[in-house]
Amino acid sequence: MEKVRRNERIGIMVSILCNHPNRIFTLNHFSEKFNTAKSTISEDIVIMRKLLNRFELGDIETVVGAAGGVRFIPALFKKNTIFIEDICNKLSEADRILPGGFLYMTDILFMPDVVQQFGEMLATQFYHTQPDFVITVETKGIPIALMTARALNCPVVVARRESKVTEGSTVSINYVSASSKRIQTMSLVKRSVQKGQRGLIVDDFMKGGGTAKGLMELLHEFEAEIAGVGVIISTADPKQKLVEDYKSLMLLKEVDETQRRILVEPSSWLKS
């Protein structure tokens, strides 16, 4: 095999690691790929870590043990706060107010580059919980869940409002929407979650927390554990949610349909 120069190795390794977040690659993997000593690969990794941190692209973590190696971990930097502030400004535009005081955000939720950053930012808050899967309810939460799961290197599970005969046996529950106070239904395919697994709940929007609470109750039916709850936007009102512990990237403080005024700002933990 033709000798690969260090700058070429580093470029290829950065590409591989960044395209597979949270996936562990052994030093042997890279050593065999480039026909290079593991000690040389270790030196390359030190250089890569410095470069990624310097340009605020993330971090490379060393995992010890028999199944150890290195993995790329997205990290929070100042640029992430600036990104969220820009999204807040876009969502605060008056023409996003819909009849009934709702906020139009579908265009934002289906922009791949934006949603990827949302997912990576949420993932940084839940790496330590080691979720086995990310769960959401159809439909707008799916892009967020998918990108969060990609950053965590785990699968996505989708709860449906109505069960589909093509998916086999399901477990269904009724739950009360915190905002409308109406009883709603969600179902989950039996084979999608195993007893004892840890599920991270992700959604696009939280007002009263009814949907997140419903997902928690659904996972309890499977005897699964809750790794956490993350949303893109939560509302300031009501202050008391049905879910106590959650992370949101943005806070919807006000929607005044009469005055045509919206106020969306980054969540307080991003400002600190």
DABELUR-V772664 format. One record per residue. RES is the residue in one letter. OMEGA is omega in whole degrees, 0 to 359 (none if undefined). Layout:
# DABELUR-V772664
<<RES/OMEGA> <RES/OMEGA>>
This chain:
# DABELUR-V772664
<<M/179> <E/182> <K/180> <V/180> <R/184> <R/182> <N/177> <E/178> <R/182> <I/179> <G/181> <I/181> <M/177> <V/179> <S/181> <I/183> <L/183> <C/179> <N/178> <H/182> <P/175> <N/176> <R/184> <I/174> <F/179> <T/176> <L/177> <N/180> <H/181> <F/180> <S/180> <E/181> <K/184> <F/182> <N/185> <T/180> <A/180> <K/178> <S/178> <T/177> <I/178> <S/177> <E/178> <D/182> <I/177> <V/179> <I/180> <M/181> <R/179> <K/181> <L/181> <L/178> <N/182> <R/182> <F/174> <E/180> <L/181> <G/183> <D/174> <I/183> <E/176> <T/180> <V/183> <V/178> <G/183> <A/181> <A/186> <G/181> <G/179> <V/177> <R/178> <F/180> <I/172> <P/182> <A/178> <L/177> <F/179> <K/181> <K/179> <N/177> <T/178> <I/178> <F/180> <I/178> <E/178> <D/177> <I/178> <C/179> <N/179> <K/181> <L/180> <S/178> <E/187> <A/184> <D/176> <R/179> <I/178> <L/177> <P/183> <G/178> <G/178> <F/183> <L/178> <Y/180> <M/183> <T/181> <D/179> <I/185> <L/181> <F/171> <M/188> <P/183> <D/178> <V/182> <V/177> <Q/178> <Q/175> <F/183> <G/180> <E/179> <M/176> <L/181> <A/180> <T/183> <Q/187> <F/177> <Y/185> <H/180> <T/176> <Q/179> <P/176> <D/179> <F/173> <V/181> <I/176> <T/176> <V/181> <E/7> <T/187> <K/179> <G/186> <I/179> <P/179> <I/180> <A/182> <L/181> <M/175> <T/179> <A/178> <R/180> <A/180> <L/182> <N/177> <C/183> <P/177> <V/175> <V/183> <V/172> <A/183> <R/174> <R/177> <E/181> <S/180> <K/182> <V/182> <T/183> <E/178> <G/184> <S/181> <T/171> <V/182> <S/175> <I/170> <N/177> <Y/183> <V/176> <S/183> <A/183> <S/183> <S/182> <K/179> <R/177> <I/179> <Q/183> <T/170> <M/182> <S/181> <L/180> <V/185> <K/185> <R/186> <S/183> <V/179> <Q/178> <K/177> <G/178> <Q/180> <R/182> <G/175> <L/181> <I/181> <V/177> <D/182> <D/190> <F/175> <M/174> <K/178> <G/179> <G/182> <G/180> <T/179> <A/178> <K/177> <G/178> <L/177> <M/179> <E/178> <L/178> <L/177> <H/177> <E/179> <F/185> <E/177> <A/180> <E/179> <I/179> <A/180> <G/178> <V/179> <G/179> <V/178> <I/181> <I/169> <S/181> <T/177> <A/182> <D/4> <P/181> <K/180> <Q/179> <K/174> <L/176> <V/186> <E/188> <D/180> <Y/176> <K/173> <S/180> <L/182> <M/180> <L/175> <L/185> <K/185> <E/168> <V/181> <D/184> <E/181> <T/182> <Q/181> <R/184> <R/176> <I/176> <L/176> <V/181> <E/178> <P/176> <S/188> <S/183> <W/177> <L/181> <K/185> <S/none>>
